[in-house]
Amino acid sequence: MEESEEASSRGDGEASSRSARTPRERYRLQVRAEVKEHAREQIAAAGASALSLNAIARQMGMSGPALYRYFSSRDELITELVRDAYRSLADTFVRTAGQEPDPTALAHALREWALQDPHRYFLVYGTPVPGYHAPDDVTVIATEIMAVLLDAWTARPVPGAGTALDAHLQEHRRWAGGHPAPAAVLRRALAFWTRLHGVLSLELAGHFNGMGLDPALLYASEVDELLGRGSTGPDRTSEG
């Protein structure tokens, strides 16, 4: 009942916010949304480096200068798309952690999110766009994602400590956004994050297509290994 009332209240607030906007503001938001949709189509067809505001203007029946009233540059448009992508993944992680604050659940949420829109995934985790640098507020959203992962790992026992990487991470933890996790947790979470992205990037780029294997099983096996659930010796079914 409380959740329903909260959703209703939130919906009413959003409706009030929309109704408070002037027709010009609503039109501006509509045009910006349409521009971003065309931009996503361009990126899907030719990659982010080929993004062209003039081409989008032609598709929309506008002049280049007219479109620049909505996005002042290609970089501003890319920033909006990157911000949307990070926000989407951050929200996905927060929802997942709220239901099951476990690295396994987050790992599978990450893969499902990536498979929904591979071009969105590569926009933020693929090859950097030449000459583009994301502003600080985008980095803050990326830190939110890592904070959820670090929280999940903090709740688990992390065996092993005192490695050279632990010592390094203790002094180089800016990527963790001030999270108080000990160095051993930082190491395990970082290994988890980088190895899963390695498998995902290969899968989404099609590098497993000719190998005759199931990427989902490979990914799940990698998650198990990272959580210490993988077999490290002979097949136990043959023992005894």
ZAPA-395904 format. One record per residue (C-alpha): residue number from 1; x, y, z; residue in one letter. Coordinates in steps of 0.05 Angstrom, whole numbers, always signed. Layout:
% residues N
NUM; X; Y; Z; A $
...
***
This chain:
% residues 240
1; +0; +0; +0; M $
2; +56; +48; +19; E $
3; +94; +30; -45; E $
4; +31; +43; -87; S $
5; +20; +110; -53; E $
6; +93; +128; -64; E $
7; +89; +110; -138; A $
8; +24; +150; -144; S $
9; +56; +209; -110; S $
10; +117; +205; -154; R $
11; +73; +200; -216; G $
12; +33; +260; -194; D $
13; +97; +299; -183; G $
14; +123; +282; -251; E $
15; +57; +300; -283; A $
16; +57; +367; -246; S $
17; +128; +379; -270; S $
18; +108; +365; -342; R $
19; +47; +409; -338; S $
20; +87; +466; -308; A $
21; +131; +468; -370; R $
22; +114; +518; -424; T $
23; +97; +493; -494; P $
24; +165; +517; -518; R $
25; +200; +477; -464; E $
26; +160; +415; -480; R $
27; +176; +423; -554; Y $
28; +250; +432; -539; R $
29; +251; +368; -498; L $
30; +215; +331; -554; Q $
31; +264; +354; -607; V $
32; +324; +336; -563; R $
33; +295; +267; -552; A $
34; +286; +258; -627; E $
35; +357; +282; -641; V $
36; +384; +231; -591; K $
37; +343; +175; -624; E $
38; +373; +192; -692; H $
39; +442; +196; -660; A $
40; +434; +125; -632; R $
41; +414; +101; -701; E $
42; +477; +133; -731; Q $
43; +521; +102; -678; I $
44; +490; +34; -690; A $
45; +504; +40; -765; A $
46; +573; +71; -765; A $
47; +599; +81; -694; G $
48; +603; +142; -649; A $
49; +663; +172; -685; S $
50; +619; +181; -747; A $
51; +564; +219; -710; L $
52; +543; +281; -750; S $
53; +495; +335; -727; L $
54; +487; +360; -798; N $
55; +465; +290; -821; A $
56; +415; +287; -765; I $
57; +389; +356; -784; A $
58; +377; +332; -855; R $
59; +340; +271; -830; Q $
60; +295; +316; -788; M $
61; +284; +367; -843; G $
62; +321; +421; -806; M $
63; +380; +465; -822; S $
64; +446; +454; -787; G $
65; +443; +520; -750; P $
66; +372; +505; -727; A $
67; +394; +439; -697; L $
68; +452; +472; -661; Y $
69; +402; +510; -619; R $
70; +385; +443; -586; Y $
71; +455; +414; -582; F $
72; +513; +463; -588; S $
73; +563; +411; -612; S $
74; +575; +338; -627; R $
75; +608; +331; -559; D $
76; +547; +357; -523; E $
77; +504; +305; -558; L $
78; +553; +249; -543; I $
79; +554; +271; -470; T $
80; +478; +266; -467; E $
81; +481; +195; -495; L $
82; +537; +174; -449; V $
83; +501; +204; -389; R $
84; +437; +167; -408; D $
85; +475; +102; -415; A $
86; +511; +107; -348; Y $
87; +447; +129; -314; R $
88; +410; +69; -342; S $
89; +463; +20; -316; L $
90; +467; +55; -249; A $
91; +392; +50; -240; D $
92; +395; -23; -261; T $
93; +448; -38; -209; F $
94; +410; -1; -154; V $
95; +346; -40; -169; R $
96; +384; -106; -171; T $
97; +421; -93; -107; A $
98; +356; -73; -73; G $
99; +328; -142; -89; Q $
100; +392; -183; -81; E $
101; +456; -147; -59; P $
102; +502; -201; -87; D $
103; +558; -197; -139; P $
104; +526; -255; -178; T $
105; +461; -217; -187; A $
106; +498; -155; -208; L $
107; +540; -194; -258; A $
108; +478; -222; -292; H $
109; +444; -154; -291; A $
110; +504; -125; -326; L $
111; +502; -177; -381; R $
112; +427; -169; -392; E $
113; +435; -93; -395; W $
114; +492; -100; -445; A $
115; +454; -149; -490; L $
116; +393; -103; -492; Q $
117; +433; -51; -531; D $
118; +505; -69; -550; P $
119; +516; -1; -583; H $
120; +498; +34; -518; R $
121; +547; -13; -482; Y $
122; +604; +3; -530; F $
123; +590; +77; -525; L $
124; +612; +76; -453; V $
125; +657; +14; -449; Y $
126; +684; +8; -520; G $
127; +737; +46; -558; T $
128; +739; +120; -536; P $
129; +712; +170; -586; V $
130; +772; +208; -614; P $
131; +777; +278; -585; G $
132; +720; +269; -536; Y $
133; +727; +277; -461; H $
134; +668; +264; -415; A $
135; +652; +319; -363; P $
136; +659; +307; -288; D $
137; +585; +295; -276; D $
138; +587; +234; -322; V $
139; +645; +206; -282; T $
140; +604; +214; -219; V $
141; +549; +169; -247; I $
142; +601; +117; -265; A $
143; +625; +120; -193; T $
144; +554; +105; -169; E $
145; +557; +40; -209; I $
146; +623; +20; -177; M $
147; +596; +38; -107; A $
148; +539; -12; -114; V $
149; +589; -66; -135; L $
150; +636; -49; -77; L $
151; +578; -52; -28; D $
152; +561; -122; -53; A $
153; +633; -145; -45; W $
154; +640; -113; +23; T $
155; +584; -158; +48; A $
156; +624; -220; +28; R $
157; +686; -250; +61; P $
158; +746; -235; +17; V $
159; +802; -284; +28; P $
160; +874; -263; +16; G $
161; +905; -196; +29; A $
162; +972; -162; +30; G $
163; +987; -170; -44; T $
164; +1027; -119; -83; A $
165; +962; -98; -117; L $
166; +929; -88; -49; D $
167; +984; -41; -29; A $
168; +978; -4; -95; H $
169; +902; +3; -90; L $
170; +907; +28; -19; Q $
171; +942; +89; -47; E $
172; +907; +92; -115; H $
173; +833; +88; -101; R $
174; +805; +149; -135; R $
175; +766; +104; -183; W $
176; +728; +78; -121; A $
177; +698; +147; -109; G $
178; +716; +150; -35; G $
179; +685; +83; -18; H $
180; +713; +59; +49; P $
181; +723; -14; +26; A $
182; +790; -44; +47; P $
183; +843; -56; -6; A $
184; +828; -131; -11; A $
185; +755; -116; -28; V $
186; +777; -64; -79; L $
187; +822; -117; -112; R $
188; +767; -169; -117; R $
189; +715; -120; -142; A $
190; +763; -92; -193; L $
191; +782; -161; -218; A $
192; +708; -179; -222; F $
193; +691; -116; -262; W $
194; +749; -120; -311; T $
195; +744; -194; -326; R $
196; +669; -192; -337; L $
197; +676; -133; -384; H $
198; +729; -173; -421; G $
199; +681; -230; -435; V $
200; +624; -183; -451; L $
201; +665; -142; -500; S $
202; +687; -204; -538; L $
203; +616; -231; -540; E $
204; +584; -166; -563; L $
205; +637; -155; -616; A $
206; +621; -224; -645; G $
207; +688; -257; -630; H $
208; +654; -320; -603; F $
209; +609; -330; -664; N $
210; +655; -379; -700; G $
211; +678; -416; -639; M $
212; +616; -459; -627; G $
213; +610; -443; -553; L $
214; +556; -413; -509; D $
215; +577; -344; -485; P $
216; +525; -346; -429; A $
217; +558; -409; -400; L $
218; +627; -379; -407; L $
219; +604; -316; -371; Y $
220; +571; -355; -315; A $
221; +634; -397; -307; S $
222; +675; -334; -302; E $
223; +629; -308; -248; V $
224; +636; -373; -209; D $
225; +712; -371; -214; E $
226; +714; -299; -190; L $
227; +670; -318; -130; L $
228; +712; -378; -114; G $
229; +659; -429; -135; R $
230; +697; -458; -193; G $
231; +732; -525; -189; S $
232; +807; -520; -180; T $
233; +822; -594; -186; G $
234; +797; -658; -219; P $
235; +724; -667; -232; D $
236; +694; -681; -164; R $
237; +641; -727; -194; T $
238; +696; -778; -208; S $
239; +721; -778; -136; E $
240; +706; -834; -85; G $
***
